[in-house]
Amino acid sequence: MLKNRQNSFVPTITLIMGLLLISLSYTNCGEGFEAHSFKVIDQSSVIDDQEITIDDGNNNPPTVIVPPVVIEPMPEPVVLPPDEQDNMIVNPIPANYDIKVIYTGTGFNEGPLYYKATNTIIFTDFNFSDHLKNKIVSYDLNTLELSEVSNPLGLNGKALTTDGVTISAGALTGRTIYKKENNSDEHRPLDLSFEGKKLNAPNDVYLDSDQNIFFTDPTYNRKATTDGEQFLSFQGVYYIDRDNNLHNLVRSGFAQPNGILLSPDQSTLYVSDSDANLIKSFELVRDDGQPIKAINEKVFYQAPALAQGVEGKIDGMAIDRRGNVYASGSHKITVLSPTGEVFGQLDFGEQTTNAAFGGTDNKTLFVTGAKKVYSVNMDVPGLIVTVNASDNSNPGNPNDMDNTDVQAAGAPSAPVGVSSYLTANNWTVLNWQPSQDQDGQVVAYKIYRNGEHIDTVKGGESNSFRQLYHATNTFIDCNYIESSKCGASGPKPGETYSYQIAAVDNDNKESAKSQSLQVQMKPLTANSIRDNVKSNSQYKLVFEENFSNVSKQELSQKWEFRRVWDLQGKYSSNPQKKAHYDNDSKHQQVINGEAGYMIDLNNDSLTQIFNPYQSSQNGSALKISAQPKPAGMSTPAFADSGTEISASQQLPYVSGLLRSKQKFKKGFFEARMKLSGHHGMLSTFYLFHSTFGVGSGQKFGASEIDILEYLGGSESLYGQPNRGRLIYQTYHFKSRQGDGDYPLHRTPTMSFEQPDKKHFSDDFHTYSVFWDTGIVIWYIDDKEVRRVEGPAVVNDPKEIILSLVVGGEWAGAPNDGTTSSIEIDYVRVYQKDESSDNNGASTNTQVNPPKTINLQQAGSGTVNISWDSVEGALGYNVYRDNQYIQTVINKTSTQDKGLNAGASHTYYIVAFGDPAKGNNSYSPKSEEKKITINP
């Protein structure tokens, strides 16, 4: 079933021939998110391929069985934005790295550069007392031989162009940038000046994919030149375009700009300032036909003060394919994540000055030190900048490791922003930004795991959920059904895997692969945090219900007895539906084909006939019962489609539920329960987001944590033996798109089987979950049975729901006359003091809209869109003519392409906060700007 924009439900049956058996089955999954599960089962492999074991510490390992994926119904496809601050990034520093000395010089070493063609590393050995004795040293990695040539120009930082031209920054004599053609010994100076004045002392260089030359211009070695005067009043940052025009990027704010880099997507410029001992970042704005601009200056990394006797503040830098930055300075190389997090440091014992990647696999980091030059192998290869091919004369960077890094003419752009929203013990949810195709459209994405093509998701596939993968730029590895590379050949707990994505267009041209994303599957732990939470002074018992001989009045103080979605009609734009769901209505919204009406304890006319809420026999627990509707009881009509509501519609069973009046944000939640063991009964305990049915309140996050779902009975379920031995857990979340309804993201439903093979309905058990920003851990009887981690786990308010659901396409129809019950001993919630937690609700401040938005046509049918940055914003949703078109993360510019000449379009921007930091707020829309597309 698919949910449309009016929340109606359309039954759908899909039939696939061969080994795939498709069954319509709507799992309640905590009954949240309306119609739930559509299960597709491969009976041939579901048992053997889905068992993993965890050691319980007693040599009796319980078995965790992962059942078939639960595929949730979703609204119309949208583009899923990536979260480029993904916390799944893996430390690139090897556990046992080995530093080798490859050169010991007489001066001061700088400017390393690797040539793949000859497997050679070159660097500069400076002699500060006599610049005529400066030399460039070559180290042949094949023969391990050294050679050198004189370097009176004082060439320092170096880079390599597509066609093998060496670009060098020359601090001495010419005070300029030099080019040395391949197979030539001549370094040709460029005629550069700024505002008619000589530059200071160009120090380091970096090239982008358009062969723009970025460089820094401090004053180092200026006095050693033949003309030592400083003519410019500042130390700046520049770039030279392909026509050799000089442009100033940064004019102020630097004492001594030194090292320089670009991020893999070339949207961020990094510049180190040695005097200030820090690295700054800038956003680059690239408008066709206009000079590049550097905006949004930020401190990317502030190094600590040097210890006594240690020399060398931050100097040159290198970058790997995942965007990790390797900064020289002091006695170390400091390795930083793309967000500025310090992974660790490589200690060389002397001042380090610069670094560059090379070697046959591009994983060797060459480091220049004050007296020596070193090599050390890393776990992640260095970044290779692939040149944009405007014609066939640019084959790509000569240091490319393979042809997959070179974009073929006419092929789509390589996907960027590959990240993971969630990762569990043996699956992960991948997502990426959409690729662009200049002469057609992207029709598929290929998924690679450890270099192996494991699946392709296409637009227009007959399976609507597979099509949704393509439309939302997501993929689940492994969802056990949609991919053949699961089970025995799928991800394993604790193992790390490398993922890449490639786009395919309608001409069957495949893009270059994306940058690699390293994802480590989550191992289970033997330690329970339950006791730690209870003993931690930051956690307080904020909610407790012991259900001991509880009265109706006492129960009503803490609990509601209606589900929040049963009242959603009062928010509906459908007049008929809204009329049937006024504030006092008792109508019930049926989901998943359920057969039981949930009685409100406060509905005296019904509870006098049958009250499902009673104390247990010994009075120590609350019993919620379900049974066939008693004769003479008339329950309110229910809605099965949301469009036509017949007053004669009646549900054949009656049951009950509890929904907490109190809302909660993260913490430790537990309940001791005895579950229903009868076929056709679904026992549930879950946390449901409290923004349901409130229009634009359904934001990213809007999540549901199913602590337990239990299907009574002894029948096997989808190839799994005896479902009464299994407890199911799931985490659902909404994606961040638009201002209306949000697509629900399904994740594989996980399960735990009793180690002793007993049924969970035989006795009481304690079911609990620890939930914090970025992590959910499930426990049964204080043993961890499952965990998921990732930025999709956010701190949105939730309410507790416990219920006994009758029937449905997953649970099946109960036997005629079945009466059953669940018993709840207690419910307890421990929460952290939000005042001591920056990730708490106190950080969820309102995000402001951008103050201005700028539009500029850039070529035929393309509009450049830029706007002011907003403090506290993670990203921005872009709208054209009141329709969402894309999401931009950590940037304030984008392009809208493929527009028709003569058409007029209106744009506006909505900013949003970072849910991983506890901020789910969205700004009002920005001002609107209109543009007419010229031919």
BELKA-V736633 format. One record per backbone hydrogen bond with DSSP energy under -0.5 kcal/mol. CO is the residue of the C=O (numbers start at 0). NH is the residue of the N-H. If there is no record, write none. Layout:
co=CO nh=NH
co=CO nh=NH
This chain:
co=1 nh=3
co=1 nh=9
co=3 nh=6
co=7 nh=3
co=8 nh=10
co=9 nh=1
co=16 nh=19
co=18 nh=42
co=19 nh=21
co=20 nh=22
co=20 nh=40
co=22 nh=24
co=22 nh=38
co=24 nh=26
co=25 nh=809
co=26 nh=36
co=27 nh=30
co=28 nh=31
co=34 nh=72
co=35 nh=72
co=37 nh=70
co=38 nh=22
co=40 nh=20
co=40 nh=42
co=41 nh=44
co=41 nh=45
co=44 nh=48
co=46 nh=49
co=47 nh=50
co=49 nh=65
co=51 nh=63
co=53 nh=61
co=61 nh=53
co=62 nh=64
co=62 nh=752
co=63 nh=51
co=63 nh=65
co=64 nh=66
co=64 nh=750
co=68 nh=39
co=68 nh=70
co=69 nh=71
co=70 nh=37
co=77 nh=79
co=78 nh=80
co=81 nh=83
co=82 nh=85
co=85 nh=88
co=91 nh=378
co=93 nh=96
co=96 nh=98
co=99 nh=101
co=99 nh=374
co=102 nh=372
co=107 nh=125
co=109 nh=123
co=112 nh=121
co=113 nh=115
co=114 nh=118
co=114 nh=119
co=118 nh=140
co=119 nh=114
co=120 nh=138
co=121 nh=112
co=122 nh=136
co=123 nh=109
co=123 nh=125
co=124 nh=134
co=125 nh=107
co=125 nh=127
co=126 nh=129
co=129 nh=132
co=130 nh=133
co=133 nh=150
co=134 nh=124
co=134 nh=136
co=135 nh=148
co=136 nh=122
co=137 nh=139
co=137 nh=146
co=138 nh=120
co=138 nh=140
co=139 nh=143
co=144 nh=139
co=146 nh=137
co=148 nh=135
co=150 nh=153
co=152 nh=171
co=153 nh=170
co=156 nh=168
co=158 nh=166
co=160 nh=163
co=160 nh=397
co=164 nh=160
co=164 nh=166
co=165 nh=179
co=166 nh=158
co=167 nh=169
co=167 nh=177
co=168 nh=155
co=168 nh=170
co=169 nh=175
co=171 nh=173
co=171 nh=174
co=174 nh=198
co=175 nh=169
co=176 nh=189
co=177 nh=167
co=178 nh=180
co=178 nh=187
co=179 nh=165
co=180 nh=183
co=185 nh=187
co=186 nh=188
co=187 nh=178
co=189 nh=191
co=193 nh=196
co=196 nh=193
co=200 nh=217
co=202 nh=156
co=203 nh=215
co=205 nh=213
co=207 nh=210
co=208 nh=387
co=211 nh=207
co=211 nh=213
co=212 nh=239
co=213 nh=205
co=214 nh=237
co=215 nh=202
co=216 nh=235
co=217 nh=200
co=218 nh=221
co=220 nh=223
co=221 nh=224
co=228 nh=230
co=233 nh=235
co=235 nh=216
co=236 nh=248
co=236 nh=249
co=237 nh=214
co=238 nh=246
co=239 nh=212
co=240 nh=243
co=244 nh=240
co=246 nh=238
co=249 nh=236
co=255 nh=273
co=258 nh=271
co=260 nh=269
co=262 nh=265
co=266 nh=283
co=267 nh=262
co=268 nh=281
co=269 nh=260
co=270 nh=279
co=271 nh=257
co=271 nh=273
co=272 nh=276
co=272 nh=277
co=276 nh=302
co=277 nh=272
co=278 nh=299
co=278 nh=300
co=279 nh=270
co=280 nh=297
co=281 nh=268
co=282 nh=284
co=282 nh=294
co=283 nh=285
co=284 nh=286
co=284 nh=292
co=286 nh=289
co=292 nh=284
co=292 nh=294
co=294 nh=282
co=297 nh=280
co=297 nh=299
co=300 nh=278
co=300 nh=302
co=306 nh=309
co=311 nh=329
co=314 nh=258
co=315 nh=327
co=317 nh=325
co=318 nh=382
co=319 nh=322
co=323 nh=319
co=324 nh=326
co=324 nh=335
co=325 nh=317
co=326 nh=333
co=327 nh=314
co=328 nh=331
co=329 nh=351
co=330 nh=347
co=330 nh=348
co=331 nh=328
co=331 nh=333
co=332 nh=334
co=332 nh=345
co=333 nh=326
co=333 nh=335
co=334 nh=342
co=334 nh=343
co=335 nh=324
co=336 nh=339
co=340 nh=336
co=340 nh=342
co=343 nh=334
co=344 nh=346
co=345 nh=332
co=345 nh=347
co=350 nh=369
co=352 nh=315
co=353 nh=367
co=355 nh=365
co=357 nh=363
co=358 nh=361
co=361 nh=381
co=362 nh=364
co=362 nh=377
co=363 nh=357
co=363 nh=365
co=364 nh=366
co=364 nh=375
co=365 nh=355
co=366 nh=373
co=367 nh=352
co=367 nh=353
co=368 nh=108
co=370 nh=104
co=371 nh=368
co=372 nh=101
co=372 nh=102
co=373 nh=366
co=374 nh=99
co=375 nh=364
co=380 nh=320
co=382 nh=384
co=383 nh=385
co=387 nh=389
co=390 nh=393
co=392 nh=394
co=396 nh=399
co=401 nh=404
co=402 nh=405
co=403 nh=512
co=404 nh=406
co=405 nh=407
co=407 nh=410
co=415 nh=432
co=418 nh=430
co=419 nh=790
co=420 nh=791
co=421 nh=428
co=422 nh=788
co=423 nh=521
co=426 nh=423
co=427 nh=429
co=427 nh=476
co=428 nh=420
co=428 nh=421
co=429 nh=474
co=430 nh=418
co=435 nh=412
co=436 nh=439
co=440 nh=505
co=442 nh=458
co=443 nh=503
co=444 nh=456
co=445 nh=501
co=446 nh=453
co=446 nh=454
co=447 nh=499
co=448 nh=451
co=451 nh=448
co=451 nh=453
co=454 nh=446
co=456 nh=444
co=457 nh=460
co=461 nh=463
co=462 nh=466
co=463 nh=467
co=464 nh=468
co=465 nh=469
co=466 nh=470
co=467 nh=471
co=468 nh=472
co=468 nh=473
co=469 nh=472
co=471 nh=79
co=472 nh=431
co=474 nh=429
co=474 nh=476
co=475 nh=477
co=475 nh=478
co=476 nh=427
co=478 nh=68
co=483 nh=485
co=485 nh=488
co=486 nh=489
co=491 nh=494
co=494 nh=520
co=496 nh=498
co=496 nh=518
co=497 nh=449
co=498 nh=516
co=499 nh=447
co=500 nh=513
co=501 nh=445
co=502 nh=510
co=503 nh=442
co=503 nh=443
co=504 nh=507
co=508 nh=504
co=515 nh=517
co=516 nh=498
co=516 nh=518
co=518 nh=496
co=518 nh=520
co=520 nh=522
co=528 nh=532
co=529 nh=533
co=530 nh=534
co=531 nh=535
co=532 nh=535
co=535 nh=538
co=537 nh=832
co=539 nh=541
co=539 nh=830
co=542 nh=828
co=544 nh=826
co=546 nh=548
co=550 nh=554
co=551 nh=555
co=552 nh=556
co=553 nh=556
co=553 nh=557
co=554 nh=557
co=554 nh=558
co=557 nh=660
co=557 nh=661
co=559 nh=658
co=562 nh=565
co=563 nh=566
co=564 nh=567
co=566 nh=569
co=567 nh=570
co=568 nh=571
co=572 nh=574
co=573 nh=577
co=574 nh=578
co=575 nh=579
co=576 nh=580
co=577 nh=580
co=581 nh=584
co=587 nh=589
co=587 nh=638
co=590 nh=593
co=591 nh=808
co=592 nh=807
co=594 nh=652
co=596 nh=598
co=596 nh=654
co=599 nh=602
co=601 nh=603
co=602 nh=605
co=602 nh=606
co=603 nh=607
co=605 nh=608
co=605 nh=609
co=609 nh=611
co=611 nh=613
co=611 nh=624
co=613 nh=622
co=615 nh=618
co=618 nh=548
co=620 nh=615
co=621 nh=623
co=621 nh=823
co=622 nh=613
co=622 nh=624
co=623 nh=821
co=625 nh=819
co=626 nh=653
co=629 nh=632
co=632 nh=634
co=636 nh=587
co=637 nh=639
co=638 nh=589
co=642 nh=644
co=643 nh=645
co=645 nh=648
co=651 nh=628
co=652 nh=596
co=653 nh=626
co=654 nh=598
co=655 nh=803
co=657 nh=801
co=658 nh=559
co=663 nh=797
co=666 nh=770
co=667 nh=829
co=668 nh=768
co=669 nh=827
co=670 nh=672
co=670 nh=766
co=671 nh=824
co=671 nh=825
co=672 nh=764
co=673 nh=822
co=676 nh=712
co=677 nh=680
co=678 nh=814
co=679 nh=806
co=680 nh=682
co=680 nh=711
co=681 nh=804
co=682 nh=709
co=683 nh=802
co=684 nh=706
co=684 nh=707
co=685 nh=687
co=685 nh=800
co=686 nh=704
co=687 nh=798
co=688 nh=691
co=690 nh=693
co=693 nh=696
co=694 nh=697
co=696 nh=698
co=699 nh=701
co=700 nh=733
co=702 nh=688
co=703 nh=705
co=703 nh=731
co=704 nh=686
co=704 nh=706
co=705 nh=729
co=707 nh=684
co=708 nh=727
co=709 nh=682
co=709 nh=711
co=712 nh=723
co=714 nh=722
co=715 nh=717
co=716 nh=719
co=719 nh=716
co=721 nh=724
co=722 nh=725
co=723 nh=759
co=724 nh=753
co=726 nh=751
co=727 nh=708
co=728 nh=749
co=729 nh=705
co=731 nh=703
co=732 nh=744
co=733 nh=700
co=734 nh=736
co=742 nh=734
co=743 nh=745
co=744 nh=732
co=746 nh=69
co=749 nh=728
co=751 nh=726
co=753 nh=756
co=758 nh=761
co=759 nh=674
co=759 nh=762
co=764 nh=672
co=764 nh=766
co=765 nh=780
co=766 nh=670
co=767 nh=778
co=768 nh=668
co=768 nh=770
co=769 nh=776
co=770 nh=666
co=771 nh=774
co=773 nh=789
co=774 nh=771
co=775 nh=787
co=776 nh=769
co=777 nh=784
co=777 nh=785
co=778 nh=767
co=779 nh=782
co=782 nh=779
co=785 nh=777
co=787 nh=775
co=788 nh=422
co=789 nh=792
co=791 nh=793
co=792 nh=773
co=793 nh=795
co=796 nh=689
co=797 nh=663
co=798 nh=687
co=799 nh=659
co=800 nh=685
co=801 nh=657
co=802 nh=683
co=802 nh=804
co=804 nh=681
co=805 nh=594
co=805 nh=595
co=807 nh=811
co=810 nh=679
co=814 nh=817
co=819 nh=625
co=821 nh=623
co=822 nh=673
co=822 nh=824
co=823 nh=621
co=825 nh=671
co=826 nh=544
co=827 nh=669
co=828 nh=541
co=828 nh=542
co=829 nh=667
co=830 nh=539
co=831 nh=833
co=832 nh=835
co=833 nh=836
co=836 nh=839
co=839 nh=842
co=840 nh=843
co=842 nh=844
co=849 nh=926
co=851 nh=867
co=853 nh=865
co=855 nh=863
co=858 nh=861
co=860 nh=898
co=861 nh=857
co=862 nh=895
co=863 nh=855
co=864 nh=893
co=865 nh=853
co=869 nh=872
co=873 nh=889
co=874 nh=911
co=875 nh=887
co=876 nh=909
co=877 nh=884
co=877 nh=885
co=878 nh=907
co=879 nh=882
co=882 nh=879
co=885 nh=877
co=887 nh=875
co=891 nh=866
co=893 nh=864
co=895 nh=862
co=899 nh=902
co=902 nh=932
co=904 nh=930
co=905 nh=880
co=906 nh=928
co=907 nh=878
co=908 nh=925
co=909 nh=876
co=910 nh=922
co=911 nh=873
co=911 nh=874
co=912 nh=914
co=913 nh=916
co=913 nh=918
co=914 nh=794
co=914 nh=917
co=917 nh=919
co=920 nh=912
co=928 nh=906
co=930 nh=904
co=931 nh=933
co=932 nh=901
